[in-house]
Amino acid sequence: MTLCYQSLMAPQVDVDLIARAEAWLADDPDPASRAELRAVIDGLPATAAELLDRFAGPLTFGTAGLRGRLRAGPNGMNLAVVTRAAAGLVGWLAASGGEGPLVIGYDARHGSKEFAERTARVATGAGRGALLLPGPLPTPVLAYAVRALGAVAGVMVTASHNPPQDNGYKVYLGAALGGPAGDGAQIVPPADAGIEAAIRAVPSVASVPLGGPGTLLGAEVAQGYVRSATAVLDPSGPRDLTIAYTPMHGVGGSTLAEAFVAAGFPAPAIVAAQAEPDPEFPTVAFPNPEEPGAMDRLLALAGKHNADLAIANDPDADRCAVAIPGPDGWRPLRGDELGVLLADHLIRRGTPGLYATTIVSSSMLGRLCAARGVPYAETLTGFKWIVRAAEDLAFGYEEALGYCVAPALVRDKDGITAALTVAELAAGLKAEGRTLAGRLDELALELGLHATDQLSVRVDDLAEIGTAMGRARRNPPAALLGAPVTGTTDLLPENDVLTFRTATTRVVIRPSGTEPKLKAYLEVVVEGDPATARTRAAADLKALRAEIAATLGV
């Protein structure tokens, strides 16, 4: 008979799980997380569900690395998990023949500095050099440092725009292991699986040798990034622009302000309550510029200063959100709108190379590239794929506010160079008596209005996502908005992505790679006068949302 802790309502916890929890506790180097886990074990049977969840499985390498809640146990971000992850990474680097130091950066979230410092000690303990950035800095600075310092790899401790209780561990590869197109880019298969296997092979935290703190870098790396970022712009272009900005309690504020001033722009007005890093993100319900209400303080500041442009970075400054003034007040641009504006600007500026986006982003970039005669490619979702579309990548973007305007500088999304580039575009248009809104209308008149929206469903049980995807596969729509579906693409088994197309409509459905969400990306194309087309597109998108929700059963 299997012994277990149980109650009438609580899940069963067998003695094997209790033994695993006790063994993990004994191996945990952090007194605070040991006390946390001890309280869970001692609280049985009332805490059975909590213990089961913490030991449901280890965090796995998803989008570029680890991400999870800050809590004790293998299914959380904590010092024990980070020690194992660092040991697995440096072991895999050694087995892969990669030479050179590991460069490590971190944001201002809870635990980030400690996790970064522990990673440095694990690297030096294994005989590898470790270079630690001098303080909380944007993710693009770490991605830049991998290339600038000739590192074998980079680690960025961040959970980007996740809630305050989360943290994460992103891994970048240098040229030796990532190849030319992946130099300084996030990891992709099979590297992720190899690193994960190496982590699983670590017998215990106690078995991991720890060395010294590594080399603490000075300000020169961030200064080099700022110099290189400003060099992305035309030095002779107009700079008359009033900008409102928020780093959203993250680490982008000082770096962006320095870059704007160095590029010749006036210093932006910054939302005072969100200017300094704060791991609690106290003024926003969710620290993501895409979330409703997240940019309210920024838009109020922009209105107060009669700004030309409002810009927000997410907390690690790898994403960039932009809002523009209009007759009905400030309007945040969709990621697809800003992506096409930036691409159009770079093409008109003569930037050579391939322009890329993902299968869930607007098809307008493809139409723009065809009209301009420049190379174009679509990739799977994620910047790790976008930046590997070609060695001569000129520009890449994804609809979730990620833009790579300078691949030779940062082979990843970069919210600071994106902000500089959109400011350059806006200032140039302003000097001609034009606006970003007007340029969008010009492109819509030429290429058709490509209106996009998203149906996003957050779930408590991940099985609900599989059920909905299965329902859509078994009973796909025969028509969308009254037009016959002319194309269906299913990327199973390699990727869980389903696409439906008509002559003027496209729907892409996939599970989120970073959150417990099912996402459907909606696009309609309407020709004609932009104002009239926009009204029709809004109605079409509303109807399309309802049709896809019915297809998915959500």
Disulfide bonds with the S-S distance in Angstrom:
none
